[in-house]
Amino acid sequence: MLLKSVIFHYHGLDEQEKQDLDKTALELNAHEEYRWAMDFVATDYVTAFDRARFFLNDIIGDYQKEKRIELINMVWQANNLKGYVTEMEATAMLKLARDWNVQKELIKLVLN
């Protein structure tokens, strides 16, 4: 929930993105985690991405490579639901992909 939330908030959360977050929380039965992620972002919107990046790197950095690719792809696909990905969102995802050592895989997914 934090990963999607922080990417969606990177440029400002729009209604379609909020609906996607609501749907994801419902599908995953992750309402508490969703509230936590939204509070995390709201604590300091300006630093939310960098704080989340540090937090997620500490956790996701140890995941299997396939899982890291799956997570970055999930966010890419969620952003594509609205029909476009902003430059800011793409930059945020590239930073995370670089941190997680899956930048080549993200670029391959984007090109497909």
C-alpha positions as CSV (number, residue, x, y, z in Angstrom):
1,M,0.0,0.0,0.0
2,L,2.9,2.4,0.8
3,L,4.5,1.7,-2.6
4,K,1.4,2.6,-4.6
5,S,0.5,5.4,-2.3
6,V,3.8,7.2,-2.5
7,I,4.1,6.8,-6.3
8,F,0.5,8.1,-6.7
9,H,1.2,11.0,-4.4
10,Y,4.4,11.9,-6.1
11,H,2.6,14.4,-8.4
12,G,-0.6,14.7,-6.4
13,L,-3.2,12.0,-5.9
14,D,-6.1,12.2,-8.4
15,E,-9.5,10.6,-8.1
16,Q,-8.7,7.6,-10.4
17,E,-5.6,6.8,-8.3
18,K,-7.6,7.1,-5.1
19,Q,-10.1,4.7,-6.5
20,D,-7.3,2.3,-7.4
21,L,-5.9,2.5,-3.9
22,D,-9.3,1.9,-2.4
23,K,-9.8,-1.1,-4.6
24,T,-6.4,-2.5,-3.8
25,A,-7.0,-2.1,-0.1
26,L,-10.3,-3.9,-0.4
27,E,-8.8,-6.8,-2.6
28,L,-5.9,-7.3,-0.1
29,N,-8.0,-6.7,3.0
30,A,-5.4,-4.1,3.8
31,H,-7.5,-1.2,5.2
32,E,-5.3,-0.7,8.2
33,E,-2.2,-0.7,6.0
34,Y,-3.9,1.8,3.6
35,R,-4.6,4.2,6.4
36,W,-1.1,3.8,7.7
37,A,0.3,4.5,4.2
38,M,-1.9,7.6,3.8
39,D,-0.8,8.9,7.2
40,F,2.8,8.2,6.3
41,V,2.5,10.4,3.2
42,A,0.4,13.1,5.0
43,T,3.0,13.4,7.8
44,D,5.2,15.4,5.4
45,Y,4.2,15.3,1.8
46,V,7.4,17.0,0.6
47,T,9.6,14.2,2.0
48,A,7.2,11.3,1.7
49,F,8.9,9.8,-1.3
50,D,12.4,9.9,0.1
51,R,11.2,8.5,3.5
52,A,9.2,5.8,1.8
53,R,12.2,5.0,-0.5
54,F,14.4,4.5,2.6
55,F,11.7,2.5,4.4
56,L,11.0,0.3,1.4
57,N,14.6,-0.2,0.4
58,D,15.3,-1.6,3.9
59,I,12.5,-4.2,3.4
60,I,12.2,-4.9,-0.3
61,G,16.0,-4.9,-1.0
62,D,16.2,-8.4,0.5
63,Y,13.3,-9.8,-1.6
64,Q,13.9,-12.2,-4.4
65,K,14.5,-10.5,-7.7
66,E,11.3,-11.8,-9.2
67,K,9.3,-10.3,-6.3
68,R,11.0,-6.9,-6.7
69,I,10.2,-7.0,-10.5
70,E,6.6,-7.9,-9.7
71,L,6.2,-5.0,-7.2
72,I,7.7,-2.4,-9.6
73,N,5.5,-3.8,-12.4
74,M,2.4,-3.6,-10.3
75,V,3.0,0.1,-9.7
76,W,3.7,0.6,-13.4
77,Q,0.5,-1.2,-14.4
78,A,-1.5,0.7,-11.9
79,N,-0.2,4.0,-13.3
80,N,-1.1,2.9,-16.8
81,L,-4.8,2.3,-15.8
82,K,-5.3,6.1,-16.2
83,G,-3.8,5.9,-19.7
84,Y,-0.6,7.7,-19.0
85,V,2.4,7.8,-16.6
86,T,3.8,11.2,-15.7
87,E,7.4,12.0,-16.0
88,M,7.6,12.4,-12.3
89,E,6.0,9.0,-11.7
90,A,8.3,7.4,-14.1
91,T,11.3,9.0,-12.5
92,A,10.2,7.8,-9.0
93,M,9.8,4.2,-10.3
94,L,13.2,4.3,-12.0
95,K,14.8,5.5,-8.7
96,L,13.2,2.6,-6.9
97,A,14.1,0.1,-9.7
98,R,17.7,1.3,-9.5
99,D,17.7,0.9,-5.7
100,W,16.3,-2.6,-6.0
101,N,18.6,-3.5,-8.9
102,V,15.8,-4.1,-11.4
103,Q,16.2,-1.0,-13.5
104,K,16.9,-3.0,-16.7
105,E,13.8,-5.2,-16.1
106,L,11.6,-2.1,-15.6
107,I,12.8,-0.5,-18.8
108,K,12.1,-3.8,-20.6
109,L,8.6,-3.9,-19.2
110,V,8.0,-0.3,-20.2
111,L,9.2,-0.9,-23.8
112,N,6.8,-3.9,-24.1
